[in-house]
């Protein structure tokens, strides 16, 4: 099940706790409302996003090296993360 695709936080709200609050609600809804056992996400490597998700309890479980091509020639890893809910 793909719930969200391309979710981003508006730059002006970074550091205000909005992203963390959104992630807590995603976790709650997935566990309690949808009764899921875990969540997976994919993110663009090299952006510092791994640290944010790890601070929310997610674990990096792998990556696809140079899977993303940006601006025609910039290659980035696609990082795979997992969050156990039960």
C-alpha positions as CSV (number, residue, x, y, z in Angstrom):
1,X,0.0,0.0,0.0
2,X,1.5,3.4,-1.0
3,X,0.0,6.1,1.2
4,X,2.1,9.1,0.4
5,X,4.3,10.0,-2.5
6,X,6.5,13.1,-2.4
7,X,5.6,14.5,0.9
8,X,7.7,17.5,2.0
9,X,7.7,20.0,4.7
10,X,7.6,23.7,3.8
11,X,11.0,25.2,4.5
12,X,9.6,27.9,6.8
13,X,8.4,25.3,9.2
14,X,11.6,23.3,9.5
15,X,12.9,23.0,13.1
16,X,9.5,23.9,14.6
17,X,8.5,20.3,15.4
18,X,5.9,20.1,12.6
19,X,7.6,17.2,10.8
20,X,8.0,15.2,14.0
21,X,4.3,15.8,14.9
22,X,3.3,14.6,11.4
23,X,5.5,11.5,11.7
24,X,3.9,10.7,15.1
25,X,0.4,10.9,13.5
26,X,1.5,8.8,10.5
27,X,2.8,6.2,13.0
28,X,-0.4,6.3,15.1
29,X,-2.8,6.1,12.1
30,X,-0.8,3.2,10.5
31,X,-0.7,1.2,13.8
32,X,-4.1,2.0,15.3
33,X,-6.4,2.8,12.3
34,X,-4.9,0.7,9.6
35,X,-3.6,-2.0,11.9
36,X,-0.3,-2.2,10.0
37,X,2.7,-4.0,11.6
38,X,5.4,-1.8,9.9
39,X,6.0,1.0,7.5
40,X,8.7,1.4,4.8
41,X,9.8,4.6,3.1
42,X,12.3,5.5,0.4
43,X,14.2,8.8,0.4
44,X,16.8,10.6,-1.5
45,X,20.3,10.1,0.0
46,X,22.7,12.9,0.6
47,X,20.0,15.3,2.0
48,X,20.4,14.7,5.7
49,X,16.9,13.1,5.8
50,X,18.3,9.8,7.3
51,X,19.1,11.6,10.6
52,X,15.6,13.0,10.9
53,X,13.8,9.7,10.3
54,X,16.2,7.8,12.6
55,X,15.4,10.3,15.3
56,X,11.7,9.4,14.8
57,X,12.5,5.6,15.3
58,X,13.1,4.6,11.6
59,X,16.0,2.3,10.7
60,X,17.9,2.3,7.5
61,X,17.6,-1.2,5.9
62,X,19.5,-0.6,2.7
63,X,19.9,1.5,-0.4
64,X,19.9,1.5,-4.1
65,X,23.2,3.1,-5.1
66,X,22.9,5.9,-7.7
67,X,19.2,5.0,-8.3
68,X,18.1,8.6,-8.6
69,X,19.2,10.9,-11.4
70,X,18.6,14.6,-10.6
71,X,19.1,17.6,-12.9
72,X,20.1,15.4,-15.8
73,X,23.4,14.0,-14.4
74,X,23.5,14.2,-10.6
75,X,23.2,10.7,-9.2
76,X,21.9,10.0,-5.6
77,X,21.3,6.8,-3.7
78,X,17.7,5.9,-2.8
79,X,17.7,5.0,0.9
80,X,15.3,2.4,2.2
81,X,14.0,2.8,5.8
82,X,11.7,0.7,8.1
83,X,9.6,1.5,11.1
84,X,8.3,-1.4,13.2
85,X,4.9,-0.6,14.7
86,X,4.3,-3.6,16.9
